[in-house]
Amino acid sequence: MTNYTYEGLFQLGFKWEIDFCIYEDYGLVWKSDQPQPTEEECAAAKAEYDATQYQRDRAPEYPPIGDQLDALFHAGVFPADMAAKLQAVKDKYPSA
């Protein structure tokens, strides 16, 4: 069995169908001009990818970053200079 996986190669920065393809019958087909990583490098990268799965699971459930930042602004947790910059924009473009 090969240690080349989509996730491992993706974690290493390679793109499916541009840099590589993995076929059940043929295994890895390397297309990139970059050197092909070893199976060990790919397996280590897959382990790193798997260890950060929680980040990919959480991301779609968080509120949009704009909503998060607006909540922080209204809670008064920004430094004064940042709060002043944000308030200037809000004053320039008031809500209806």
N, C-alpha and C positions, 0 to 999 in steps of 0.2 A: 504494500500500500504506500502511496506517495504522501509526503507531508506538504505538497503544494496545495494550497487552498485559496479560494477567491479572497477570503477575509485576510489571510496572511499577506498575500500580494497587494491587496488594497491598502492594508496598513503600511506597507513599505512604499506606497505612493504610485503603484502601477495601476493602469486602467484596463478593465475588461474589454476585450475585442480590439483594443488599440495596442496594448503591450503584451497581452497573453490571452489564451483561451484554455480552458480545462474541459476535456471531453472524457466521458465515462469510459469509452472504448480505447482512446489513444493517450489519455493522460494530458500532461502539459504541452502546449504548443507555444513556444516563446517567439514573440514578434518584435519586441522592443529593441531599440539600438543600445539600450543600457545593458550592462552585464546581468545575466540571469542570477538571481540570488540562490544560495544553496537551500536544500530542503530544511536544514537546521535553522537558517535565518528565517525562512518562511514559517516554520513551526513556532519559533519564538515570537514572531510578529503576530501570529494567530492567537497565541496565548495572551499577548498584550491587548489585542482586539477584544477577546472574550472577557478579559478582566475589566474592560470599560463598557460592557454591555448596559450597565445601569444608566450610564450617561445617555445612550441612545434611547433607552426606554423612557427616561424622564423628560427629554426634550420636547416631545409633542404635547405633553400635558402641562407644561409651564405656561403661564400667561405670556402674551407677547412682551418683548423687552421694553417697548414703549410704555405699556401699562405698568410694568414693574418700576421703571424709572419715574413715572408720574406719581406713583404711590409713595416712593421715597421722597420726592420733592414735597408732596403735600404733608408728609410726616415730619418734614424739617430736618432730615438727616444729611443733606448735602452741605459741604463747606459753604461759607457765606459767599465767596466769589462765584462759585458754580451756581448757587441758588439765584444770585443776582443776574447772571447771564440767562438762566432759564426764565426768570421772571420778565426780563426785558423782551424776550421773544413772545411770551404770553401776553404782555402788554401791547406789543406791536400788532399782534393778531389775536384780539380777544375772541372768546367763543360767543356765539350768538345768544 
